[in-house]
Amino acid sequence: MSGSFFCSLIAIVGNFGAASAFLSLSLFILGDAAAALVGKAIGRRRIGEKTLEGALGCFTLCLLLSLGVFPHLPGFSLVWGSFHLLQAVFLSALVSVLELFPFRFGKIVLNDNLYVPVIVTLVCILVYG
C-alpha cells in the first residue's frame, strides 16, 4: 500500500480532506521530482544519500506551487480558503524536510513515497482544518 492509497482514504472524509490530500500529493510528487533533478544536476552538499541543493529545489517548487498555483484553482480555493504565505512556507518546509530525512527503523529505511503524503495530509487537516 502506498501513500496515495492512504491519502485516498483520508479524502473520503470530506471536501477539506480531499483538498488536503490533493495538495500534499501534488507538492510531494512534484517536489520529489524537483529534488531529484536539482540534486543530480548541481547537488554538492550531501546529507545522507540526498543533497541540500535537492532539498532547496523541492522547497522552492513547493513554495511556488503553494503561492502561485493552488490559490487560483477554483475548487481548491473554495474548500481551503485563502492560502497565506506562512502556510505555504510551513508546508513546503515540511515536505522538504520529510523528503530529505527518511524514517529509519534500525537498518530498515522506509520509502518516503509511503509516508510523506500521508503525514502532510494529516498535518494539513489538523493544523488548518
C-alpha positions as a Markdown table, in Angstrom:
| # | Residue | x | y | z |
|---|---|---|---|---|
| 1 | Met | 0.0 | 0.0 | 0.0 |
| 2 | Ser | 1.3 | 3.4 | -0.9 |
| 3 | Gly | 0.9 | 6.9 | 0.4 |
| 4 | Ser | -1.6 | 7.7 | -2.3 |
| 5 | Phe | -3.9 | 4.9 | -1.1 |
| 6 | Phe | -3.9 | 6.2 | 2.4 |
| 7 | Cys | -4.5 | 9.8 | 1.1 |
| 8 | Ser | -7.4 | 8.5 | -0.9 |
| 9 | Leu | -8.9 | 7.0 | 2.3 |
| 10 | Ile | -8.4 | 10.4 | 4.0 |
| 11 | Ala | -10.0 | 12.2 | 1.1 |
| 12 | Ile | -13.3 | 10.2 | 1.6 |
| 13 | Val | -13.8 | 12.0 | 4.9 |
| 14 | Gly | -14.9 | 15.2 | 3.2 |
| 15 | Asn | -14.0 | 18.1 | 1.0 |
| 16 | Phe | -11.3 | 19.5 | 3.2 |
| 17 | Gly | -9.7 | 16.1 | 3.5 |
| 18 | Ala | -9.8 | 15.7 | -0.3 |
| 19 | Ala | -8.3 | 19.2 | -0.8 |
| 20 | Ser | -5.6 | 18.4 | 1.7 |
| 21 | Ala | -4.8 | 15.1 | 0.1 |
| 22 | Phe | -4.6 | 16.7 | -3.3 |
| 23 | Leu | -2.3 | 19.4 | -2.0 |
| 24 | Ser | 0.0 | 17.1 | -0.2 |
| 25 | Leu | 0.2 | 14.5 | -3.1 |
| 26 | Ser | 0.9 | 17.3 | -5.6 |
| 27 | Leu | 3.5 | 19.0 | -3.5 |
| 28 | Phe | 5.3 | 15.7 | -2.7 |
| 29 | Ile | 5.2 | 14.3 | -6.2 |
| 30 | Leu | 6.4 | 17.4 | -7.9 |
| 31 | Gly | 8.8 | 18.4 | -5.1 |
| 32 | Asp | 10.4 | 15.0 | -5.0 |
| 33 | Ala | 11.0 | 15.2 | -8.8 |
| 34 | Ala | 12.5 | 18.7 | -8.4 |
| 35 | Ala | 14.7 | 17.4 | -5.6 |
| 36 | Ala | 16.0 | 14.6 | -7.7 |
| 37 | Leu | 16.6 | 16.8 | -10.8 |
| 38 | Val | 18.3 | 19.6 | -8.9 |
| 39 | Gly | 20.2 | 17.2 | -6.6 |
| 40 | Lys | 21.6 | 15.3 | -9.6 |
| 41 | Ala | 22.4 | 18.4 | -11.6 |
| 42 | Ile | 24.0 | 20.7 | -9.1 |
| 43 | Gly | 24.0 | 18.8 | -5.8 |
| 44 | Arg | 27.3 | 19.1 | -3.9 |
| 45 | Arg | 26.5 | 19.2 | -0.2 |
| 46 | Arg | 25.5 | 15.6 | 0.8 |
| 47 | Ile | 23.1 | 14.9 | 3.6 |
| 48 | Gly | 22.9 | 11.1 | 3.8 |
| 49 | Glu | 22.0 | 9.9 | 0.4 |
| 50 | Lys | 20.5 | 13.2 | -0.7 |
| 51 | Thr | 21.7 | 16.7 | -1.2 |
| 52 | Leu | 21.0 | 20.1 | 0.4 |
| 53 | Glu | 20.6 | 21.6 | -3.1 |
| 54 | Gly | 17.9 | 19.0 | -4.0 |
| 55 | Ala | 16.0 | 19.8 | -0.8 |
| 56 | Leu | 16.1 | 23.5 | -1.6 |
| 57 | Gly | 14.8 | 22.7 | -5.1 |
| 58 | Cys | 12.0 | 20.8 | -3.5 |
| 59 | Phe | 11.2 | 23.6 | -1.1 |
| 60 | Thr | 11.3 | 26.2 | -3.9 |
| 61 | Leu | 9.0 | 24.4 | -6.2 |
| 62 | Cys | 6.6 | 23.6 | -3.4 |
| 63 | Leu | 6.5 | 27.2 | -2.3 |
| 64 | Leu | 5.9 | 28.4 | -5.9 |
| 65 | Leu | 3.1 | 25.9 | -6.3 |
| 66 | Ser | 1.6 | 26.8 | -3.0 |
| 67 | Leu | 1.6 | 30.5 | -3.7 |
| 68 | Gly | 1.2 | 30.6 | -7.5 |
| 69 | Val | -1.0 | 27.7 | -8.5 |
| 70 | Phe | -3.2 | 26.4 | -5.6 |
| 71 | Pro | -4.8 | 29.7 | -4.7 |
| 72 | His | -6.0 | 30.0 | -8.3 |
| 73 | Leu | -7.7 | 26.6 | -8.5 |
| 74 | Pro | -11.4 | 27.3 | -8.2 |
| 75 | Gly | -12.4 | 24.1 | -6.4 |
| 76 | Phe | -9.4 | 24.2 | -4.1 |
| 77 | Ser | -9.8 | 27.8 | -3.1 |
| 78 | Leu | -13.5 | 27.3 | -2.3 |
| 79 | Val | -12.7 | 24.5 | 0.1 |
| 80 | Trp | -9.3 | 25.6 | 1.5 |
| 81 | Gly | -10.0 | 29.4 | 1.5 |
| 82 | Ser | -7.1 | 31.8 | 1.1 |
| 83 | Phe | -3.6 | 30.4 | 1.1 |
| 84 | His | -1.3 | 32.5 | 3.3 |
| 85 | Leu | 2.5 | 32.9 | 3.0 |
| 86 | Leu | 3.1 | 31.3 | 6.4 |
| 87 | Gln | 1.0 | 28.2 | 5.4 |
| 88 | Ala | 2.9 | 27.9 | 2.1 |
| 89 | Val | 6.3 | 28.2 | 3.8 |
| 90 | Phe | 5.4 | 25.7 | 6.5 |
| 91 | Leu | 4.0 | 23.1 | 4.2 |
| 92 | Ser | 6.9 | 23.5 | 1.7 |
| 93 | Ala | 9.4 | 23.1 | 4.5 |
| 94 | Leu | 7.5 | 20.1 | 5.9 |
| 95 | Val | 7.6 | 18.3 | 2.5 |
| 96 | Ser | 11.3 | 19.2 | 2.0 |
| 97 | Val | 12.4 | 18.0 | 5.4 |
| 98 | Leu | 10.4 | 14.8 | 5.3 |
| 99 | Glu | 11.8 | 14.1 | 1.9 |
| 100 | Leu | 15.4 | 14.9 | 2.9 |
| 101 | Phe | 15.5 | 12.8 | 6.1 |
| 102 | Pro | 14.0 | 9.3 | 5.6 |
| 103 | Phe | 12.5 | 7.4 | 8.5 |
| 104 | Arg | 14.7 | 4.6 | 9.8 |
| 105 | Phe | 13.9 | 1.7 | 12.0 |
| 106 | Gly | 17.2 | 0.1 | 12.7 |
| 107 | Lys | 18.6 | -0.9 | 9.4 |
| 108 | Ile | 15.3 | -0.6 | 7.6 |
| 109 | Val | 14.7 | 2.7 | 5.7 |
| 110 | Leu | 11.1 | 3.5 | 4.8 |
| 111 | Asn | 10.4 | 4.7 | 1.3 |
| 112 | Asp | 9.4 | 8.3 | 1.5 |
| 113 | Asn | 6.6 | 7.7 | -1.0 |
| 114 | Leu | 4.8 | 5.7 | 1.7 |
| 115 | Tyr | 4.7 | 8.3 | 4.5 |
| 116 | Val | 5.4 | 11.8 | 3.3 |
| 117 | Pro | 2.0 | 12.5 | 1.6 |
| 118 | Val | 0.1 | 10.9 | 4.5 |
| 119 | Ile | 1.9 | 13.0 | 7.1 |
| 120 | Val | 1.5 | 16.2 | 5.1 |
| 121 | Thr | -2.2 | 15.5 | 4.6 |
| 122 | Leu | -2.8 | 14.8 | 8.3 |
| 123 | Val | -0.9 | 17.9 | 9.3 |
| 124 | Cys | -3.0 | 20.0 | 6.8 |
| 125 | Ile | -6.2 | 18.6 | 8.4 |
| 126 | Leu | -5.0 | 19.0 | 12.0 |
| 127 | Val | -3.5 | 22.5 | 11.6 |
| 128 | Tyr | -5.7 | 24.1 | 9.0 |
| 129 | Gly | -8.9 | 22.1 | 9.2 |
